Amino acid sequence: MESLLDPNLAGHAIPSPSLNVSFGAGVVMPLEAGSRFSFEPSADLYFYNAEYTTDGQALPTDESFGQAFVIGLLLDAPVVYTFPAWQNFTFGAGAGLCLNLRVAISTDPAYAGNTPLMNGYFWDKGRFITPSTLVRGEYKLTDNVDVGLTGRVLWPIYNLWTGEGYGFFDQGTYLLQITMIYKLGKSDAKTHG
């Protein structure tokens, strides 16, 4: 879900809330044997319909008003601290750097000229740099399989320097993910799916 704070968007067909479905995978690598700290790089693929507004923003929109189809890839690299809560449950919290790599593909020939403007918007002024934070809970299902729920926030720090004036949280991204963790072999390494 993305927060859109521009007060001029009242006349646009922005989905409310602007929800996207994503699919991804990652790896959990303890920083050392037995450590509660781990490095957890992941990649998530997502997509949505977008329009280019008269204010010069490329924003999610309803499919019937879409000018382009956007494919995005989140490359996240957090360090996470995990601690046991009670029998078979663990909790974790972490932070890192996420790159939000997006490309718009034209879907409406009448607005084909807006597609390069959208791509320029996604890449201009570092709008792809979004530090991330996460919290999660996991349940040990078997010796090799955990299931969990993770909440992530991608912080739009580029709002500090882009000068659009919509507030710091404009275009912040909030993700709620259901995860399945499979532990490989006898090591502490895990893969997320």
C-alpha positions in Angstrom: 0.0 0.0 0.0 1.3 3.5 -0.9 0.4 6.7 0.9 -0.5 9.5 -1.5 -0.7 12.9 0.3 -1.1 15.3 -2.6 -4.4 17.2 -1.9 -4.8 17.8 -5.7 -5.4 14.1 -6.3 -9.1 14.3 -5.4 -10.0 14.3 -9.1 -7.9 11.3 -10.0 -8.9 7.7 -10.1 -6.4 6.6 -7.4 -7.4 3.2 -5.9 -8.2 3.7 -2.2 -6.1 2.3 -0.6 -3.6 1.8 -3.5 -2.9 -2.0 -2.9 -0.4 -4.0 -4.8 0.3 -7.7 -4.7 3.9 -8.8 -4.6 5.8 -12.0 -4.8 9.3 -12.5 -3.5 12.0 -14.5 -2.0 15.0 -13.9 0.3 17.7 -15.5 2.4 18.4 -15.3 6.1 22.1 -15.5 6.8 23.2 -15.2 10.5 26.2 -12.9 10.9 27.9 -15.6 12.9 27.0 -19.0 14.2 24.4 -18.7 17.0 24.0 -14.9 16.5 20.6 -13.3 16.8 21.6 -10.8 14.1 21.2 -11.8 10.5 21.6 -10.3 7.1 18.4 -10.9 5.1 18.6 -9.8 1.5 15.3 -10.2 -0.5 13.7 -9.4 -3.8 10.0 -8.7 -4.4 8.3 -8.3 -7.7 5.2 -6.2 -7.9 3.0 -4.4 -10.5 0.3 -1.8 -10.9 -1.4 0.6 -13.3 -0.2 4.2 -13.3 -1.1 7.6 -14.7 1.1 10.8 -15.1 -0.6 13.7 -13.3 -0.7 17.3 -14.4 1.5 18.0 -11.4 4.2 15.8 -12.9 3.8 12.7 -10.6 3.6 9.1 -11.8 1.0 7.5 -9.5 -1.0 4.3 -9.1 -4.5 4.5 -10.7 -7.5 2.4 -11.5 -7.0 0.0 -14.4 -9.6 1.8 -16.5 -7.7 5.1 -16.2 -4.2 3.6 -16.6 -1.8 5.1 -19.0 1.0 2.6 -18.3 1.6 -0.7 -16.6 4.4 -0.5 -14.0 6.6 -3.4 -13.0 8.6 -2.9 -9.9 11.4 -4.8 -8.1 12.2 -4.2 -4.5 15.8 -5.1 -3.6 16.0 -5.0 0.2 19.0 -5.6 2.4 18.2 -5.4 6.1 20.0 -6.5 9.1 17.5 -8.2 11.5 17.6 -9.0 15.2 15.5 -12.1 16.1 14.6 -13.1 19.7 12.6 -16.0 21.1 9.2 -15.0 22.6 7.7 -18.2 23.9 7.5 -21.8 22.9 7.9 -22.1 19.1 7.4 -18.3 18.5 10.1 -15.7 17.6 10.0 -12.0 16.9 12.3 -9.9 15.0 13.0 -6.3 14.0 15.4 -4.8 11.5 16.4 -2.0 9.2 18.3 -1.6 5.9 18.4 -0.1 2.5 15.9 -0.9 -0.2 16.1 0.0 -3.9 12.6 0.4 -5.5 13.4 -0.2 -9.2 10.4 0.6 -11.5 9.7 0.7 -15.2 6.6 1.9 -16.9 5.3 0.3 -20.1 2.8 2.1 -22.2 -0.7 0.6 -22.4 -2.7 3.5 -23.9 -1.4 4.9 -27.3 -3.1 8.2 -26.6 -0.8 8.7 -23.6 2.4 7.0 -24.9 4.3 10.2 -24.6 3.8 10.1 -20.8 5.6 6.8 -20.4 9.1 8.3 -20.7 8.0 11.0 -18.3 6.9 8.4 -15.8 10.2 6.5 -16.1 12.1 9.8 -15.6 10.0 10.5 -12.5 10.8 7.0 -11.0 14.6 7.5 -11.5 15.0 11.2 -11.0 16.3 12.7 -7.8 16.9 9.3 -6.2 13.2 8.3 -5.9 14.3 4.7 -6.0 16.2 4.9 -2.7 14.0 3.9 0.2 15.4 2.8 3.5 13.4 0.0 5.1 12.3 -1.2 8.5 10.5 -4.4 9.5 8.9 -6.2 12.3 7.9 -9.8 12.2 6.6 -12.8 14.1 7.3 -16.4 13.2 6.0 -19.8 14.4 8.1 -23.0 14.2 5.9 -25.4 12.3 8.5 -28.2 12.0 12.3 -28.5 12.5 12.8 -27.1 9.0 9.8 -24.9 8.3 8.6 -21.7 10.0 5.6 -19.6 9.0 5.3 -15.9 9.8 3.9 -12.5 9.3 6.1 -9.5 8.4 5.3 -5.8 8.3 7.7 -3.6 6.3 7.8 0.2 5.7 9.8 1.7 2.9 10.6 5.3 3.9 10.4 7.9 1.1 13.5 9.9 2.2 13.7 11.5 -1.2 10.9 13.8 -0.1 13.5 15.6 1.9 15.1 16.9 -1.3 12.7 16.6 -4.2 10.8 19.8 -3.3 7.4 18.5 -4.2 6.0 19.8 -0.9 3.5 16.9 -0.2 5.0 15.9 3.2 7.6 13.4 4.2 5.3 10.4 4.1 4.0 11.0 0.6 4.5 7.8 -1.5 5.7 5.8 1.6 5.1 2.1 1.0 3.7 -0.3 3.6 3.8 -4.0 3.1 2.2 -6.9 5.0 3.7 -10.2 4.0 2.9 -13.8 4.8 6.1 -15.8 4.8 7.2 -19.4 4.8 10.8 -20.1 5.9 12.6 -23.3 4.9 15.8 -24.1 6.7 18.5 -25.6 4.4 20.3 -28.6 5.8 21.9 -28.4 9.3 23.0 -24.8 9.0 21.1 -21.8 10.4 20.7 -20.4 6.9 17.0 -20.0 5.8 15.2 -19.0 2.6 12.1 -16.9 2.6 9.3 -17.3 0.1 
